[in-house]
């Protein structure tokens, strides 16, 4: 039975945990409040920002998935959680002389600073100027230099069950300029979990993973198009004098590398993903 530790086992980690448990894997979920772990996940109560290894750390670790969520964009918090936390995790493995078969570190497409609608791949320069983006790049370096086989998975904006912010904004009436187009990228929570599962299974089957993957759907889209479609589904319209949705950057992220590895999104665009959310209400 394969043993995987999901560090920062929140919404995304829990969705991944349920997929892996269905395959017969033993899943250890590390978080501060283990009462919120899905049934069947082996609890590891711990704080990633503390140097002390959790008491329930497993004796065997085949795979590691590092996917905590900061909850807000704060450079100091990012540094503690994504950089120091990952260093702690790597240190715990070294202390116990454990060697994972592969480490997946969840990062963000926010590391890219492109603003003119350029197509972005794993090989594009990641030069976003924000403090949080620079911290994420530092965290990626920690993963790739951990001494374990590792891959960084840069996810676009995650939406899905419980992540209704854009729907609520459109329902409230917002203004979204059509020109110049502000390209946005996203991935449904279930597709993000599916990509992580797929990469773990590829590693388990002996496939050589790339150092970086972009986790996005098939269709980067102008934010105006997305919001206009949502407004139509909600029976409302965008408001020219409404509150503007603040956006930084405009880029089109490609999922070609992930698709070449055999992964396919269940929700290839915002239309299928948001339709599923609206139909579930």
MOKATA-V113289 format. One record per run of one state. SS is the DSSP state (alpha for helix, beta for strand, coil for the rest). FROM is the first residue (numbers start at 1). TO is the last residue. If there is no record, write none. Layout:
ss=SS from=FROM to=TO
ss=SS from=FROM to=TO
This chain:
ss=coil from=1 to=2
ss=beta from=3 to=7
ss=coil from=8 to=10
ss=alpha from=11 to=22
ss=coil from=23 to=25
ss=beta from=26 to=31
ss=coil from=32 to=33
ss=alpha from=34 to=36
ss=coil from=37 to=41
ss=beta from=42 to=45
ss=coil from=46 to=62
ss=beta from=63 to=66
ss=coil from=67 to=74
ss=alpha from=75 to=95
ss=coil from=96 to=101
ss=beta from=102 to=108
ss=alpha from=109 to=111
ss=coil from=112 to=117
ss=beta from=118 to=120
ss=coil from=121 to=130
ss=alpha from=131 to=144
ss=coil from=145 to=149
ss=beta from=150 to=155
ss=coil from=156 to=156
ss=beta from=157 to=160
ss=coil from=161 to=162
ss=beta from=163 to=163
ss=coil from=164 to=164
ss=alpha from=165 to=172
ss=coil from=173 to=173
ss=beta from=174 to=175
ss=coil from=176 to=182
ss=beta from=183 to=184
ss=coil from=185 to=185
ss=beta from=186 to=188
ss=alpha from=189 to=204
ss=coil from=205 to=211
ss=beta from=212 to=215
ss=coil from=216 to=220
ss=beta from=221 to=222
ss=alpha from=223 to=234
ss=coil from=235 to=242
ss=beta from=243 to=244
ss=coil from=245 to=250
ss=beta from=251 to=253
ss=coil from=254 to=255
ss=alpha from=256 to=260
ss=coil from=261 to=269
ss=alpha from=270 to=280
ss=coil from=281 to=281
